[in-house]
């Protein structure tokens, strides 16, 4: 390990100074969980976009049409009652986003997948519903932390399991 990757006093630095370039974390909608996802994603070094579904000049569908998602981007729906939710998910999945997710219960997930059953299986496999890792979090910040943790894990090709197990 080079000196550039050592912490003071010769201790190994637990992070890389050569972090890869990440895409955007695009969040729909402006609610407590959405705002927390944006805040935590920013702390994690991700560019963020928060899209509201009402009272704005550009609706999420229009923004997606004008700003194609890339394989480095993540798209997170933080409200399963967002108008046009299914169409937004279809748009995000039609693009190349590396991570597409929606908040919701497992029961809600079944309904979402049923509404998207006409999509190819490999496309549906990219959809994370419910969003996030199973941390047991209850409040907006804890839920957002689990979502951003999953975004990070997926961006590195990991499953998000405990470090102690590999």
C-alpha positions as CSV (number, residue, x, y, z in Angstrom):
1,X,0.0,0.0,0.0
2,X,1.4,3.4,-0.9
3,X,2.0,6.2,1.6
4,X,-0.9,8.0,0.0
5,X,-3.2,5.3,1.4
6,X,-2.0,5.3,4.9
7,X,-3.5,7.2,7.8
8,X,-1.3,9.1,10.3
9,X,1.3,7.1,12.3
10,X,1.4,4.4,9.6
11,X,-2.1,3.1,10.2
12,X,-3.9,2.0,7.1
13,X,-6.5,4.4,5.7
14,X,-9.9,2.7,5.5
15,X,-11.0,4.6,2.4
16,X,-9.7,5.2,-1.0
17,X,-8.6,8.6,-2.2
18,X,-9.4,7.4,-5.7
19,X,-13.2,7.2,-5.4
20,X,-14.9,6.5,-8.7
21,X,-17.2,9.1,-10.3
22,X,-20.8,8.5,-9.3
23,X,-24.0,9.5,-11.1
24,X,-27.0,11.3,-9.7
25,X,-29.4,10.1,-7.1
26,X,-32.8,11.3,-8.5
27,X,-35.5,11.4,-5.8
28,X,-39.2,11.7,-6.3
29,X,-41.0,13.3,-4.2
30,X,-40.4,16.1,-1.8
31,X,-41.4,14.5,1.6
32,X,-39.5,13.8,4.8
33,X,-38.0,10.5,3.5
34,X,-37.1,12.1,0.1
35,X,-35.4,15.0,1.8
36,X,-33.5,12.6,4.1
37,X,-32.4,10.5,1.1
38,X,-31.0,13.7,-0.6
39,X,-29.2,14.8,2.5
40,X,-27.6,11.4,3.2
41,X,-26.7,10.8,-0.5
42,X,-25.0,14.2,-0.5
43,X,-22.9,13.3,2.6
44,X,-22.0,10.1,0.7
45,X,-20.6,12.2,-2.1
46,X,-23.5,11.8,-4.6
47,X,-25.0,14.5,-6.8
48,X,-28.7,14.7,-6.0
49,X,-31.9,15.9,-7.7
50,X,-35.1,16.2,-5.7
51,X,-38.2,16.3,-7.9
52,X,-41.6,17.3,-6.5
53,X,-44.8,16.0,-8.0
54,X,-46.9,19.2,-7.5
55,X,-46.5,22.9,-7.3
56,X,-43.4,23.0,-9.5
57,X,-42.5,24.2,-13.0
58,X,-41.2,20.9,-14.2
59,X,-42.9,17.6,-13.2
60,X,-40.8,14.5,-12.7
61,X,-41.9,12.9,-16.0
62,X,-40.8,16.0,-17.9
63,X,-37.5,16.1,-16.0
64,X,-36.8,12.4,-16.8
65,X,-37.6,13.0,-20.5
66,X,-35.2,15.9,-20.6
67,X,-32.4,14.2,-18.5
68,X,-31.9,10.6,-19.5
69,X,-30.7,8.4,-16.7
70,X,-27.3,6.7,-17.0
71,X,-26.0,3.4,-15.6
72,X,-24.3,5.4,-12.8
73,X,-27.6,7.1,-11.8
74,X,-30.1,6.0,-9.1
75,X,-33.8,6.7,-9.3
76,X,-35.8,6.5,-6.0
77,X,-39.5,7.0,-5.6
78,X,-40.2,8.0,-2.0
79,X,-44.0,8.0,-2.3
80,X,-46.0,5.2,-3.9
81,X,-49.0,7.6,-4.2
82,X,-47.2,9.9,-6.6
83,X,-49.4,10.8,-9.5
84,X,-48.2,8.7,-12.5
85,X,-46.1,6.5,-10.3
86,X,-46.3,3.5,-12.7
87,X,-45.3,5.7,-15.7
88,X,-42.4,7.2,-13.8
89,X,-41.1,3.7,-12.9
90,X,-41.5,2.6,-16.5
91,X,-39.5,5.6,-17.7
92,X,-36.8,5.0,-15.2
93,X,-36.6,1.3,-16.0
94,X,-36.6,2.1,-19.8
95,X,-33.5,4.2,-19.3
96,X,-30.2,2.9,-18.2
97,X,-30.3,3.7,-14.5
98,X,-28.2,1.4,-12.4
99,X,-30.6,1.5,-9.5
100,X,-34.4,2.0,-9.7
101,X,-36.4,1.8,-6.5
102,X,-39.7,2.7,-4.8
103,X,-40.7,2.9,-1.1
104,X,-43.6,0.7,-0.1
105,X,-44.5,-2.4,1.8
106,X,-44.0,-5.9,0.5
107,X,-47.7,-6.1,-0.2
108,X,-47.5,-2.8,-2.2
109,X,-44.5,-4.3,-4.0
110,X,-46.7,-7.1,-5.3
111,X,-49.2,-4.7,-6.7
112,X,-46.4,-2.6,-8.4
113,X,-45.0,-5.7,-10.0
114,X,-48.4,-6.8,-11.1
115,X,-48.9,-3.4,-12.8
116,X,-45.6,-3.8,-14.6
117,X,-45.9,-7.4,-15.6
118,X,-45.8,-6.6,-19.3
119,X,-42.1,-5.6,-18.9
120,X,-39.4,-8.2,-19.6
121,X,-38.3,-10.2,-16.5
122,X,-34.7,-8.8,-16.7
123,X,-36.1,-5.2,-16.6
124,X,-38.3,-6.0,-13.6
125,X,-35.3,-7.6,-11.9
126,X,-33.7,-4.1,-11.8
127,X,-36.6,-2.7,-9.7
128,X,-36.0,-2.6,-5.9
129,X,-39.4,-2.6,-4.1
130,X,-39.4,-2.1,-1.2
131,X,-36.4,0.2,-1.5
132,X,-33.5,-0.1,0.9
133,X,-31.6,-2.6,3.0
134,X,-33.4,-4.4,5.8
135,X,-32.1,-2.4,8.7
136,X,-35.3,-2.2,10.7
137,X,-35.3,1.6,10.5
138,X,-38.6,3.3,11.3
139,X,-38.1,7.1,10.9
140,X,-37.4,9.0,7.8
141,X,-33.7,9.3,8.5
142,X,-33.3,5.6,9.2
143,X,-35.3,4.6,6.2
144,X,-33.3,7.0,4.0
145,X,-30.0,5.6,5.4
146,X,-31.1,2.1,4.3
147,X,-32.0,3.4,0.8
148,X,-28.7,5.2,0.3
149,X,-26.8,2.2,1.7
150,X,-28.5,0.1,-1.0
151,X,-27.7,2.7,-3.7
152,X,-24.0,2.6,-2.7
153,X,-24.0,-1.2,-2.5
154,X,-25.5,-1.6,-5.9
155,X,-23.2,1.0,-7.4
156,X,-20.3,-1.2,-6.3
157,X,-21.9,-4.5,-7.3
158,X,-22.4,-5.6,-3.7
159,X,-25.5,-7.0,-1.9
160,X,-25.1,-4.7,1.1
161,X,-24.6,-7.5,3.7
162,X,-22.5,-7.1,6.9
163,X,-18.8,-6.5,6.4
164,X,-17.9,-9.2,8.9
165,X,-19.3,-11.9,6.6
166,X,-17.4,-10.9,3.5
